[in-house]
Amino acid sequence: MSGIEERLRAVEQAVVELQEALRAADRPDAVGPADTAVPDDDALWALTGLEARSPGAVLMAGSVGLPGDEGTVRWQYARPGEVLLDADWPELSATLDALAHPARLAILQHVLGGVHNTAELLEQPSVGTTGQLHHHLRQLVAAGWLASTRRGHYEVPAARVVPLLVTVLAAHR
């Protein structure tokens, strides 16, 4: 099997797993059945639950209310630790690089805050000129952090809201 076929198969598998995770997040028991409940005084309750269900895994999860009519985004995704350790990390650089600019982070923050069209984004002092804004929007769309829902209108896809916020959380010291 060629390298491209292997990468395509890996992408297809990741899509299947993401779809399963999104379906699981919509189930009432997505956080685990009652018999795996942990005491309220357990400071590591999420970790305790993860270890009970899937030892050795890494989990991202969140429930985030967005402004306006966008509602609440509920999302979780877990991968075995060894899969993450064995992954091709340099292949992820373009996705991470898209976040490595202050203006792009500001754009994402504005979009999550309810500013969705280019005219409103241009009113924000942190995004730069029209040309700079369009350059940054192209980078964010190409990396999957933003989606263009119609001409000049952008949103963070629901499946990227929690990973984005987890990345921001990870950057805090």
FIPA-704014 format. One record per residue (C-alpha): residue number from 0; residue in one letter; x, y, z. Coordinates in pm, 1 decimal, m for minus. Example, Ala and Ser with C-alpha at 12.3 -4.5 7.8 and 13.67 -1.06 7.14 Angstrom:
// FIPA-704014
(site 0, 'A', (1230.0, m450.0, 780.0))
(site 1, 'S', (1367.0, m106.0, 714.0))
// end
This chain:
// FIPA-704014
(site 0, 'M', (0.0, 0.0, 0.0))
(site 1, 'S', (136.0, 342.6, m93.0))
(site 2, 'G', (192.2, 622.6, 155.1))
(site 3, 'I', (m101.6, 817.9, 13.5))
(site 4, 'E', (m333.9, 519.2, 49.6))
(site 5, 'E', (m219.1, 468.7, 408.1))
(site 6, 'R', (m277.8, 835.9, 489.1))
(site 7, 'L', (m619.9, 827.2, 320.7))
(site 8, 'R', (m714.4, 518.0, 521.1))
(site 9, 'A', (m599.5, 691.9, 842.8))
(site 10, 'V', (m806.3, 1002.3, 757.4))
(site 11, 'E', (m1111.7, 787.6, 680.4))
(site 12, 'Q', (m1069.4, 606.8, 1014.2))
(site 13, 'A', (m1036.6, 938.7, 1198.3))
(site 14, 'V', (m1358.5, 1063.6, 1034.8))
(site 15, 'V', (m1543.1, 747.0, 1141.4))
(site 16, 'E', (m1413.6, 785.2, 1497.6))
(site 17, 'L', (m1507.6, 1153.8, 1504.0))
(site 18, 'Q', (m1859.1, 1072.7, 1382.7))
(site 19, 'E', (m1890.5, 805.9, 1653.4))
(site 20, 'A', (m1767.7, 1052.7, 1916.9))
(site 21, 'L', (m2016.3, 1316.4, 1801.1))
(site 22, 'R', (m2301.3, 1063.3, 1811.8))
(site 23, 'A', (m2188.1, 951.0, 2158.1))
(site 24, 'A', (m2179.0, 1310.9, 2281.1))
(site 25, 'D', (m2548.6, 1348.0, 2195.1))
(site 26, 'R', (m2649.7, 1045.4, 2403.2))
(site 27, 'P', (m2774.8, 1110.8, 2756.7))
(site 28, 'D', (m2523.1, 856.7, 2891.6))
(site 29, 'A', (m2229.1, 1005.3, 2701.7))
(site 30, 'V', (m2037.2, 1067.6, 3021.8))
(site 31, 'G', (m2082.2, 710.0, 3138.8))
(site 32, 'P', (m2343.3, 487.0, 3294.1))
(site 33, 'A', (m2455.3, 545.5, 3652.9))
(site 34, 'D', (m2242.5, 258.9, 3785.1))
(site 35, 'T', (m1922.0, 447.1, 3689.8))
(site 36, 'A', (m2026.2, 766.9, 3869.4))
(site 37, 'V', (m1760.3, 919.4, 4091.0))
(site 38, 'P', (m1803.5, 1100.2, 4421.6))
(site 39, 'D', (m1865.1, 1475.0, 4407.4))
(site 40, 'D', (m1554.0, 1532.2, 4617.0))
(site 41, 'D', (m1327.1, 1366.4, 4358.7))
(site 42, 'A', (m1114.7, 1650.2, 4219.9))
(site 43, 'L', (m1011.2, 1426.5, 3928.1))
(site 44, 'W', (m1363.5, 1309.6, 3844.8))
(site 45, 'A', (m1314.9, 1334.3, 3467.2))
(site 46, 'L', (m990.5, 1138.9, 3483.3))
(site 47, 'T', (m1145.1, 878.6, 3714.8))
(site 48, 'G', (m1432.1, 830.5, 3470.2))
(site 49, 'L', (m1198.0, 811.0, 3170.8))
(site 50, 'E', (m977.9, 550.8, 3339.3))
(site 51, 'A', (m1284.6, 343.3, 3427.7))
(site 52, 'R', (m1406.0, 345.6, 3067.5))
(site 53, 'S', (m1086.7, 360.2, 2864.5))
(site 54, 'P', (m756.7, 324.1, 3051.3))
(site 55, 'G', (m460.4, 487.1, 2879.5))
(site 56, 'A', (m666.8, 727.0, 2669.3))
(site 57, 'V', (m655.4, 1103.0, 2624.5))
(site 58, 'L', (m989.1, 1282.3, 2622.5))
(site 59, 'M', (m1112.5, 1624.2, 2513.1))
(site 60, 'A', (m1463.6, 1710.7, 2621.4))
(site 61, 'G', (m1671.5, 2015.5, 2680.4))
(site 62, 'S', (m2012.7, 2174.7, 2687.3))
(site 63, 'V', (m1997.3, 2538.4, 2581.2))
(site 64, 'G', (m2280.1, 2787.0, 2548.9))
(site 65, 'L', (m2227.1, 3021.6, 2255.1))
(site 66, 'P', (m2377.9, 3370.6, 2226.6))
(site 67, 'G', (m2693.7, 3442.2, 2035.4))
(site 68, 'D', (m2899.0, 3166.7, 1879.2))
(site 69, 'E', (m2603.8, 2932.9, 1837.7))
(site 70, 'G', (m2694.9, 2727.2, 2144.4))
(site 71, 'T', (m2469.7, 2490.0, 2331.0))
(site 72, 'V', (m2194.9, 2283.0, 2173.3))
(site 73, 'R', (m2143.3, 1944.4, 2342.0))
(site 74, 'W', (m1842.7, 1748.7, 2216.8))
(site 75, 'Q', (m1599.9, 1480.3, 2321.8))
(site 76, 'Y', (m1322.0, 1289.6, 2153.2))
(site 77, 'A', (m1083.6, 1032.3, 2293.5))
(site 78, 'R', (m784.6, 849.5, 2147.6))
(site 79, 'P', (m558.8, 587.1, 2302.3))
(site 80, 'G', (m238.6, 743.9, 2430.2))
(site 81, 'E', (m19.0, 513.6, 2222.7))
(site 82, 'V', (m200.3, 619.2, 1903.0))
(site 83, 'L', (m127.3, 982.9, 1982.1))
(site 84, 'L', (234.6, 911.8, 2073.3))
(site 85, 'D', (287.0, 716.7, 1749.3))
(site 86, 'A', (110.1, 972.5, 1525.8))
(site 87, 'D', (296.5, 1181.2, 1268.8))
(site 88, 'W', (319.8, 1503.3, 1471.3))
(site 89, 'P', (491.0, 1712.2, 1200.4))
(site 90, 'E', (189.0, 1641.9, 978.1))
(site 91, 'L', (m19.9, 1839.8, 1229.7))
(site 92, 'S', (193.0, 2152.7, 1202.0))
(site 93, 'A', (m28.0, 2332.8, 945.5))
(site 94, 'T', (m333.8, 2297.4, 1168.6))
(site 95, 'L', (m143.9, 2422.1, 1471.7))
(site 96, 'D', (39.0, 2689.7, 1272.9))
(site 97, 'A', (m295.1, 2845.2, 1179.1))
(site 98, 'L', (m339.6, 2928.6, 1548.8))
(site 99, 'A', (9.4, 3074.9, 1586.5))
(site 100, 'H', (m77.6, 3432.8, 1499.5))
(site 101, 'P', (m237.4, 3690.7, 1729.1))
(site 102, 'A', (m475.2, 3819.7, 1459.2))
(site 103, 'R', (m600.6, 3468.6, 1377.1))
(site 104, 'L', (m662.6, 3395.6, 1744.4))
(site 105, 'A', (m848.3, 3726.9, 1771.7))
(site 106, 'I', (m1058.1, 3640.4, 1465.6))
(site 107, 'L', (m1153.9, 3304.5, 1616.4))
(site 108, 'Q', (m1239.3, 3470.5, 1947.2))
(site 109, 'H', (m1456.5, 3729.7, 1770.6))
(site 110, 'V', (m1636.0, 3464.5, 1565.3))
(site 111, 'L', (m1705.5, 3254.8, 1875.5))
(site 112, 'G', (m1828.2, 3575.5, 2039.3))
(site 113, 'G', (m2088.6, 3631.7, 1767.7))
(site 114, 'V', (m1906.3, 3840.1, 1504.7))
(site 115, 'H', (m1953.8, 3639.0, 1186.0))
(site 116, 'N', (m1915.5, 3853.3, 875.9))
(site 117, 'T', (m1611.7, 4020.9, 726.6))
(site 118, 'A', (m1752.6, 4373.4, 761.5))
(site 119, 'E', (m1799.9, 4326.6, 1137.3))
(site 120, 'L', (m1460.7, 4159.4, 1169.7))
(site 121, 'L', (m1294.4, 4454.1, 997.6))
(site 122, 'E', (m1437.4, 4681.1, 1268.8))
(site 123, 'Q', (m1225.0, 4494.6, 1523.6))
(site 124, 'P', (m885.2, 4663.6, 1569.6))
(site 125, 'S', (m701.7, 4333.8, 1622.3))
(site 126, 'V', (m759.4, 4182.4, 1275.9))
(site 127, 'G', (m568.0, 4423.1, 1052.2))
(site 128, 'T', (m648.4, 4548.5, 703.7))
(site 129, 'T', (m894.3, 4397.4, 457.2))
(site 130, 'G', (m613.5, 4211.4, 279.9))
(site 131, 'Q', (m468.3, 4084.2, 606.1))
(site 132, 'L', (m811.4, 3970.4, 726.6))
(site 133, 'H', (m875.2, 3773.5, 408.1))
(site 134, 'H', (m530.3, 3615.5, 429.7))
(site 135, 'H', (m598.3, 3507.3, 789.6))
(site 136, 'L', (m947.5, 3381.5, 704.8))
(site 137, 'R', (m805.5, 3164.8, 423.5))
(site 138, 'Q', (m549.9, 3016.1, 664.5))
(site 139, 'L', (m814.8, 2940.2, 927.3))
(site 140, 'V', (m1054.9, 2786.6, 674.5))
(site 141, 'A', (m778.7, 2573.9, 518.5))
(site 142, 'A', (m683.6, 2441.8, 863.7))
(site 143, 'G', (m1047.5, 2366.4, 950.7))
(site 144, 'W', (m1075.3, 2616.1, 1236.9))
(site 145, 'L', (m1331.6, 2822.7, 1044.2))
(site 146, 'A', (m1596.0, 2738.2, 786.5))
(site 147, 'S', (m1747.9, 2977.8, 537.4))
(site 148, 'T', (m2124.0, 2930.8, 561.8))
(site 149, 'R', (m2191.5, 3179.7, 283.3))
(site 150, 'R', (m1999.5, 3458.8, 113.4))
(site 151, 'G', (m1834.2, 3676.1, 376.8))
(site 152, 'H', (m1985.9, 3482.3, 668.7))
(site 153, 'Y', (m1780.5, 3253.6, 892.6))
(site 154, 'E', (m1829.5, 3028.4, 1190.4))
(site 155, 'V', (m1624.3, 2788.1, 1395.0))
(site 156, 'P', (m1756.7, 2439.2, 1311.3))
(site 157, 'A', (m1921.9, 2276.7, 1614.1))
(site 158, 'A', (m1667.6, 1992.5, 1608.6))
(site 159, 'R', (m1383.8, 2248.0, 1640.5))
(site 160, 'V', (m1522.0, 2463.1, 1925.3))
(site 161, 'V', (m1409.5, 2239.0, 2212.2))
(site 162, 'P', (m1071.8, 2148.0, 2054.7))
(site 163, 'L', (m1004.8, 2518.9, 2003.2))
(site 164, 'L', (m1094.0, 2597.6, 2363.8))
(site 165, 'V', (m885.6, 2301.3, 2485.1))
(site 166, 'T', (m590.3, 2443.2, 2289.0))
(site 167, 'V', (m644.2, 2783.3, 2450.6))
(site 168, 'L', (m671.6, 2611.7, 2790.6))
(site 169, 'A', (m347.5, 2422.9, 2725.3))
(site 170, 'A', (m170.5, 2752.1, 2649.6))
(site 171, 'H', (m252.4, 2890.9, 2995.1))
(site 172, 'R', (25.3, 2852.8, 3246.7))
// end
